[in-house]
Amino acid sequence: MLTDIRDFLHHNQQATLEQLSLKFNSQPSAIEGMLQVWIRKGLIAKATPDKCGDCCKCDSASKTYYYWKGAGKGK
């Protein structure tokens, strides 16, 4: 699944933890652990926008997303 997550982000460029959890039918904590592998290798990065708007109804976890920053698929 580790390479599937990498390939998914390479193809889609970005996704939230919730989207990845649903896509791969896994707990967010498990997905986060796998994402950390690719973050350490410099292929994926994590970003949290300062604000999504003024409604104050979203939690910060839903605004956090992971994006592809590597040039190729990496190893």
Backbone as XML, in Angstrom:
<?xml version="1.0"?>
<chain id="A" units="angstrom">
  <residue number="1" name="MET">
    <atom name="N" x="0.826" y="-1.196" z="0.000"/>
    <atom name="CA" x="0.000" y="0.000" z="0.000"/>
    <atom name="C" x="0.870" y="1.260" z="0.000"/>
  </residue>
  <residue number="2" name="LEU">
    <atom name="N" x="2.068" y="1.149" z="0.506"/>
    <atom name="CA" x="2.973" y="2.303" z="0.549"/>
    <atom name="C" x="3.194" y="2.891" z="-0.846"/>
  </residue>
  <residue number="3" name="THR">
    <atom name="N" x="3.477" y="2.028" z="-1.808"/>
    <atom name="CA" x="3.686" y="2.528" z="-3.173"/>
    <atom name="C" x="2.375" y="2.979" z="-3.816"/>
  </residue>
  <residue number="4" name="ASP">
    <atom name="N" x="1.263" y="2.386" z="-3.422"/>
    <atom name="CA" x="-0.037" y="2.822" z="-3.958"/>
    <atom name="C" x="-0.350" y="4.253" z="-3.523"/>
  </residue>
  <residue number="5" name="ILE">
    <atom name="N" x="-0.041" y="4.569" z="-2.278"/>
    <atom name="CA" x="-0.260" y="5.939" z="-1.787"/>
    <atom name="C" x="0.639" y="6.911" z="-2.540"/>
  </residue>
  <residue number="6" name="ARG">
    <atom name="N" x="1.909" y="6.542" z="-2.697"/>
    <atom name="CA" x="2.843" y="7.380" z="-3.457"/>
    <atom name="C" x="2.323" y="7.613" z="-4.876"/>
  </residue>
  <residue number="7" name="ASP">
    <atom name="N" x="1.923" y="6.548" z="-5.542"/>
    <atom name="CA" x="1.453" y="6.661" z="-6.924"/>
    <atom name="C" x="0.171" y="7.486" z="-7.015"/>
  </residue>
  <residue number="8" name="PHE">
    <atom name="N" x="-0.712" y="7.328" z="-6.038"/>
    <atom name="CA" x="-1.956" y="8.094" z="-6.033"/>
    <atom name="C" x="-1.660" y="9.589" z="-5.934"/>
  </residue>
  <residue number="9" name="LEU">
    <atom name="N" x="-0.772" y="9.962" z="-5.016"/>
    <atom name="CA" x="-0.446" y="11.382" z="-4.879"/>
    <atom name="C" x="0.337" y="11.900" z="-6.080"/>
  </residue>
  <residue number="10" name="HIS">
    <atom name="N" x="1.182" y="11.063" z="-6.652"/>
    <atom name="CA" x="1.902" y="11.476" z="-7.861"/>
    <atom name="C" x="0.910" y="11.780" z="-8.985"/>
  </residue>
  <residue number="11" name="HIS">
    <atom name="N" x="-0.095" y="10.953" z="-9.121"/>
    <atom name="CA" x="-1.091" y="11.128" z="-10.179"/>
    <atom name="C" x="-2.048" y="12.280" z="-9.889"/>
  </residue>
  <residue number="12" name="ASN">
    <atom name="N" x="-2.516" y="12.398" z="-8.652"/>
    <atom name="CA" x="-3.542" y="13.385" z="-8.295"/>
    <atom name="C" x="-2.984" y="14.695" z="-7.751"/>
  </residue>
  <residue number="13" name="GLN">
    <atom name="N" x="-1.690" y="14.719" z="-7.465"/>
    <atom name="CA" x="-0.970" y="15.889" z="-6.967"/>
    <atom name="C" x="-1.251" y="16.261" z="-5.516"/>
  </residue>
  <residue number="14" name="GLN">
    <atom name="N" x="-2.452" y="16.067" z="-5.001"/>
    <atom name="CA" x="-2.721" y="16.352" z="-3.594"/>
    <atom name="C" x="-3.983" y="15.643" z="-3.132"/>
  </residue>
  <residue number="15" name="ALA">
    <atom name="N" x="-4.066" y="15.449" z="-1.810"/>
    <atom name="CA" x="-5.252" y="14.826" z="-1.205"/>
    <atom name="C" x="-5.207" y="15.072" z="0.297"/>
  </residue>
  <residue number="16" name="THR">
    <atom name="N" x="-6.374" y="15.081" z="0.914"/>
    <atom name="CA" x="-6.436" y="15.199" z="2.364"/>
    <atom name="C" x="-6.233" y="13.817" z="2.980"/>
  </residue>
  <residue number="17" name="LEU">
    <atom name="N" x="-5.933" y="13.793" z="4.257"/>
    <atom name="CA" x="-5.790" y="12.521" z="4.961"/>
    <atom name="C" x="-7.095" y="11.746" z="4.905"/>
  </residue>
  <residue number="18" name="GLU">
    <atom name="N" x="-8.204" y="12.446" z="5.035"/>
    <atom name="CA" x="-9.516" y="11.796" z="4.963"/>
    <atom name="C" x="-9.732" y="11.141" z="3.597"/>
  </residue>
  <residue number="19" name="GLN">
    <atom name="N" x="-9.376" y="11.836" z="2.523"/>
    <atom name="CA" x="-9.529" y="11.270" z="1.181"/>
    <atom name="C" x="-8.673" y="10.016" z="1.016"/>
  </residue>
  <residue number="20" name="LEU">
    <atom name="N" x="-7.437" y="10.081" z="1.509"/>
    <atom name="CA" x="-6.543" y="8.925" z="1.398"/>
    <atom name="C" x="-7.046" y="7.753" z="2.237"/>
  </residue>
  <residue number="21" name="SER">
    <atom name="N" x="-7.550" y="8.061" z="3.405"/>
    <atom name="CA" x="-8.083" y="7.023" z="4.283"/>
    <atom name="C" x="-9.266" y="6.305" z="3.630"/>
  </residue>
  <residue number="22" name="LEU">
    <atom name="N" x="-10.139" y="7.066" z="3.012"/>
    <atom name="CA" x="-11.283" y="6.474" z="2.319"/>
    <atom name="C" x="-10.840" y="5.690" z="1.087"/>
  </residue>
  <residue number="23" name="LYS">
    <atom name="N" x="-9.939" y="6.254" z="0.316"/>
    <atom name="CA" x="-9.466" y="5.613" z="-0.911"/>
    <atom name="C" x="-8.838" y="4.250" z="-0.623"/>
  </residue>
  <residue number="24" name="PHE">
    <atom name="N" x="-8.026" y="4.196" z="0.442"/>
    <atom name="CA" x="-7.293" y="2.970" z="0.734"/>
    <atom name="C" x="-7.915" y="2.157" z="1.868"/>
  </residue>
  <residue number="25" name="ASN">
    <atom name="N" x="-9.115" y="2.566" z="2.292"/>
    <atom name="CA" x="-9.876" y="1.825" z="3.294"/>
    <atom name="C" x="-9.016" y="1.473" z="4.516"/>
  </residue>
  <residue number="26" name="SER">
    <atom name="N" x="-8.340" y="2.507" z="5.040"/>
    <atom name="CA" x="-7.451" y="2.328" z="6.191"/>
    <atom name="C" x="-7.658" y="3.447" z="7.199"/>
  </residue>
  <residue number="27" name="GLN">
    <atom name="N" x="-7.257" y="3.187" z="8.416"/>
    <atom name="CA" x="-7.331" y="4.188" z="9.465"/>
    <atom name="C" x="-6.406" y="5.365" z="9.132"/>
  </residue>
  <residue number="28" name="PRO">
    <atom name="N" x="-6.830" y="6.576" z="9.444"/>
    <atom name="CA" x="-5.969" y="7.746" z="9.186"/>
    <atom name="C" x="-4.585" y="7.616" z="9.820"/>
  </residue>
  <residue number="29" name="SER">
    <atom name="N" x="-4.494" y="7.042" z="11.007"/>
    <atom name="CA" x="-3.186" y="6.901" z="11.662"/>
    <atom name="C" x="-2.253" y="5.989" z="10.858"/>
  </residue>
  <residue number="30" name="ALA">
    <atom name="N" x="-2.800" y="4.957" z="10.243"/>
    <atom name="CA" x="-1.988" y="4.057" z="9.408"/>
    <atom name="C" x="-1.514" y="4.777" z="8.153"/>
  </residue>
  <residue number="31" name="ILE">
    <atom name="N" x="-2.412" y="5.542" z="7.544"/>
    <atom name="CA" x="-2.058" y="6.304" z="6.340"/>
    <atom name="C" x="-0.986" y="7.331" z="6.680"/>
  </residue>
  <residue number="32" name="GLU">
    <atom name="N" x="-1.157" y="8.019" z="7.810"/>
    <atom name="CA" x="-0.172" y="9.032" z="8.220"/>
    <atom name="C" x="1.217" y="8.425" z="8.389"/>
  </residue>
  <residue number="33" name="GLY">
    <atom name="N" x="1.272" y="7.251" z="8.968"/>
    <atom name="CA" x="2.566" y="6.580" z="9.130"/>
    <atom name="C" x="3.231" y="6.308" z="7.795"/>
  </residue>
  <residue number="34" name="MET">
    <atom name="N" x="2.458" y="5.870" z="6.830"/>
    <atom name="CA" x="3.012" y="5.600" z="5.499"/>
    <atom name="C" x="3.409" y="6.893" z="4.792"/>
  </residue>
  <residue number="35" name="LEU">
    <atom name="N" x="2.625" y="7.936" z="4.981"/>
    <atom name="CA" x="2.971" y="9.223" z="4.378"/>
    <atom name="C" x="4.298" y="9.746" z="4.922"/>
  </residue>
  <residue number="36" name="GLN">
    <atom name="N" x="4.571" y="9.467" z="6.187"/>
    <atom name="CA" x="5.824" y="9.928" z="6.796"/>
    <atom name="C" x="7.048" y="9.349" z="6.083"/>
  </residue>
  <residue number="37" name="VAL">
    <atom name="N" x="6.933" y="8.141" z="5.564"/>
    <atom name="CA" x="8.035" y="7.542" z="4.801"/>
    <atom name="C" x="8.357" y="8.409" z="3.594"/>
  </residue>
  <residue number="38" name="TRP">
    <atom name="N" x="7.322" y="8.803" z="2.856"/>
    <atom name="CA" x="7.532" y="9.600" z="1.642"/>
    <atom name="C" x="7.909" y="11.039" z="1.968"/>
  </residue>
  <residue number="39" name="ILE">
    <atom name="N" x="7.445" y="11.542" z="3.099"/>
    <atom name="CA" x="7.849" y="12.886" z="3.528"/>
    <atom name="C" x="9.348" y="12.883" z="3.838"/>
  </residue>
  <residue number="40" name="ARG">
    <atom name="N" x="9.831" y="11.871" z="4.547"/>
    <atom name="CA" x="11.262" y="11.780" z="4.870"/>
    <atom name="C" x="12.116" y="11.665" z="3.614"/>
  </residue>
  <residue number="41" name="LYS">
    <atom name="N" x="11.570" y="11.020" z="2.586"/>
    <atom name="CA" x="12.311" y="10.879" z="1.325"/>
    <atom name="C" x="12.195" y="12.120" z="0.443"/>
  </residue>
  <residue number="42" name="GLY">
    <atom name="N" x="11.369" y="13.079" z="0.854"/>
    <atom name="CA" x="11.248" y="14.332" z="0.111"/>
    <atom name="C" x="10.314" y="14.294" z="-1.082"/>
  </residue>
  <residue number="43" name="LEU">
    <atom name="N" x="9.495" y="13.262" z="-1.198"/>
    <atom name="CA" x="8.602" y="13.159" z="-2.351"/>
    <atom name="C" x="7.216" y="13.739" z="-2.092"/>
  </residue>
  <residue number="44" name="ILE">
    <atom name="N" x="6.827" y="13.780" z="-0.829"/>
    <atom name="CA" x="5.505" y="14.275" z="-0.444"/>
    <atom name="C" x="5.702" y="15.293" z="0.669"/>
  </residue>
  <residue number="45" name="ALA">
    <atom name="N" x="4.841" y="16.299" z="0.708"/>
    <atom name="CA" x="4.883" y="17.297" z="1.777"/>
    <atom name="C" x="3.483" y="17.477" z="2.344"/>
  </residue>
  <residue number="46" name="LYS">
    <atom name="N" x="3.440" y="17.994" z="3.557"/>
    <atom name="CA" x="2.181" y="18.227" z="4.256"/>
    <atom name="C" x="1.972" y="19.732" z="4.344"/>
  </residue>
  <residue number="47" name="ALA">
    <atom name="N" x="0.747" y="20.165" z="4.120"/>
    <atom name="CA" x="0.437" y="21.599" z="4.194"/>
    <atom name="C" x="-0.897" y="21.808" z="4.893"/>
  </residue>
  <residue number="48" name="THR">
    <atom name="N" x="-0.966" y="22.886" z="5.661"/>
    <atom name="CA" x="-2.201" y="23.272" z="6.333"/>
    <atom name="C" x="-2.446" y="24.742" z="6.040"/>
  </residue>
  <residue number="49" name="PRO">
    <atom name="N" x="-3.490" y="25.049" z="5.302"/>
    <atom name="CA" x="-3.787" y="26.458" z="5.030"/>
    <atom name="C" x="-4.086" y="27.202" z="6.332"/>
  </residue>
  <residue number="50" name="ASP">
    <atom name="N" x="-3.761" y="28.485" z="6.367"/>
    <atom name="CA" x="-4.038" y="29.293" z="7.559"/>
    <atom name="C" x="-5.520" y="29.325" z="7.877"/>
  </residue>
  <residue number="51" name="LYS">
    <atom name="N" x="-6.324" y="29.596" z="6.869"/>
    <atom name="CA" x="-7.779" y="29.654" z="7.036"/>
    <atom name="C" x="-8.434" y="29.194" z="5.752"/>
  </residue>
  <residue number="52" name="CYS">
    <atom name="N" x="-9.563" y="28.534" z="5.882"/>
    <atom name="CA" x="-10.308" y="28.150" z="4.685"/>
    <atom name="C" x="-11.459" y="29.119" z="4.453"/>
  </residue>
  <residue number="53" name="GLY">
    <atom name="N" x="-11.732" y="29.955" z="5.418"/>
    <atom name="CA" x="-12.841" y="30.901" z="5.340"/>
    <atom name="C" x="-13.185" y="31.374" z="6.737"/>
  </residue>
  <residue number="54" name="ASP">
    <atom name="N" x="-14.298" y="31.994" z="6.890"/>
    <atom name="CA" x="-14.668" y="32.537" z="8.186"/>
    <atom name="C" x="-15.808" y="31.789" z="8.864"/>
  </residue>
  <residue number="55" name="CYS">
    <atom name="N" x="-16.153" y="30.621" z="8.378"/>
    <atom name="CA" x="-17.310" y="29.923" z="8.944"/>
    <atom name="C" x="-17.005" y="29.256" z="10.287"/>
  </residue>
  <residue number="56" name="CYS">
    <atom name="N" x="-15.740" y="28.909" z="10.543"/>
    <atom name="CA" x="-15.308" y="28.244" z="11.783"/>
    <atom name="C" x="-15.983" y="26.891" z="12.003"/>
  </residue>
  <residue number="57" name="LYS">
    <atom name="N" x="-16.430" y="26.247" z="10.946"/>
    <atom name="CA" x="-17.099" y="24.956" z="11.079"/>
    <atom name="C" x="-16.200" y="23.776" z="10.728"/>
  </residue>
  <residue number="58" name="CYS">
    <atom name="N" x="-15.055" y="24.019" z="10.103"/>
    <atom name="CA" x="-14.177" y="22.907" z="9.727"/>
    <atom name="C" x="-13.151" y="22.666" z="10.830"/>
  </residue>
  <residue number="59" name="ASP">
    <atom name="N" x="-12.739" y="21.411" z="10.950"/>
    <atom name="CA" x="-11.639" y="21.151" z="11.874"/>
    <atom name="C" x="-10.329" y="21.234" z="11.094"/>
  </residue>
  <residue number="60" name="SER">
    <atom name="N" x="-9.241" y="21.450" z="11.792"/>
    <atom name="CA" x="-7.967" y="21.648" z="11.111"/>
    <atom name="C" x="-7.510" y="20.397" z="10.369"/>
  </residue>
  <residue number="61" name="ALA">
    <atom name="N" x="-7.877" y="19.215" z="10.850"/>
    <atom name="CA" x="-7.472" y="17.975" z="10.177"/>
    <atom name="C" x="-8.067" y="17.874" z="8.778"/>
  </residue>
  <residue number="62" name="SER">
    <atom name="N" x="-9.280" y="18.373" z="8.592"/>
    <atom name="CA" x="-9.903" y="18.292" z="7.271"/>
    <atom name="C" x="-9.283" y="19.276" z="6.297"/>
  </residue>
  <residue number="63" name="LYS">
    <atom name="N" x="-8.586" y="20.283" z="6.811"/>
    <atom name="CA" x="-7.937" y="21.261" z="5.952"/>
    <atom name="C" x="-6.505" y="20.872" z="5.610"/>
  </residue>
  <residue number="64" name="THR">
    <atom name="N" x="-5.929" y="19.946" z="6.365"/>
    <atom name="CA" x="-4.564" y="19.509" z="6.108"/>
    <atom name="C" x="-4.554" y="18.604" z="4.882"/>
  </residue>
  <residue number="65" name="TYR">
    <atom name="N" x="-3.616" y="18.854" z="4.002"/>
    <atom name="CA" x="-3.518" y="18.003" z="2.829"/>
    <atom name="C" x="-2.062" y="17.647" z="2.573"/>
  </residue>
  <residue number="66" name="TYR">
    <atom name="N" x="-1.880" y="16.608" z="1.797"/>
    <atom name="CA" x="-0.567" y="16.132" z="1.410"/>
    <atom name="C" x="-0.445" y="16.333" z="-0.089"/>
  </residue>
  <residue number="67" name="TYR">
    <atom name="N" x="0.718" y="16.788" z="-0.508"/>
    <atom name="CA" x="0.881" y="17.027" z="-1.942"/>
    <atom name="C" x="2.202" y="16.449" z="-2.440"/>
  </residue>
  <residue number="68" name="TRP">
    <atom name="N" x="2.192" y="16.134" z="-3.723"/>
    <atom name="CA" x="3.355" y="15.564" z="-4.395"/>
    <atom name="C" x="4.350" y="16.665" z="-4.669"/>
  </residue>
  <residue number="69" name="LYS">
    <atom name="N" x="5.598" y="16.445" z="-4.317"/>
    <atom name="CA" x="6.629" y="17.423" z="-4.623"/>
    <atom name="C" x="7.828" y="16.804" z="-5.314"/>
  </residue>
  <residue number="70" name="GLY">
    <atom name="N" x="7.810" y="15.473" z="-5.474"/>
    <atom name="CA" x="8.923" y="14.777" z="-6.136"/>
    <atom name="C" x="8.850" y="14.919" z="-7.636"/>
  </residue>
  <residue number="71" name="ALA">
    <atom name="N" x="9.989" y="14.732" z="-8.292"/>
    <atom name="CA" x="10.043" y="14.846" z="-9.741"/>
    <atom name="C" x="9.549" y="13.588" z="-10.431"/>
  </residue>
  <residue number="72" name="GLY">
    <atom name="N" x="9.936" y="12.440" z="-9.933"/>
    <atom name="CA" x="9.521" y="11.173" z="-10.514"/>
    <atom name="C" x="8.787" y="10.358" z="-9.472"/>
  </residue>
  <residue number="73" name="LYS">
    <atom name="N" x="8.778" y="9.057" z="-9.646"/>
    <atom name="CA" x="8.108" y="8.215" z="-8.658"/>
    <atom name="C" x="8.970" y="7.969" z="-7.438"/>
  </residue>
  <residue number="74" name="GLY">
    <atom name="N" x="10.250" y="8.112" z="-7.543"/>
    <atom name="CA" x="11.120" y="7.911" z="-6.374"/>
    <atom name="C" x="11.282" y="6.453" z="-6.029"/>
  </residue>
  <residue number="75" name="LYS">
    <atom name="N" x="12.028" y="6.203" z="-4.964"/>
    <atom name="CA" x="12.271" y="4.830" z="-4.508"/>
    <atom name="C" x="12.264" y="4.771" z="-3.024"/>
  </residue>
</chain>
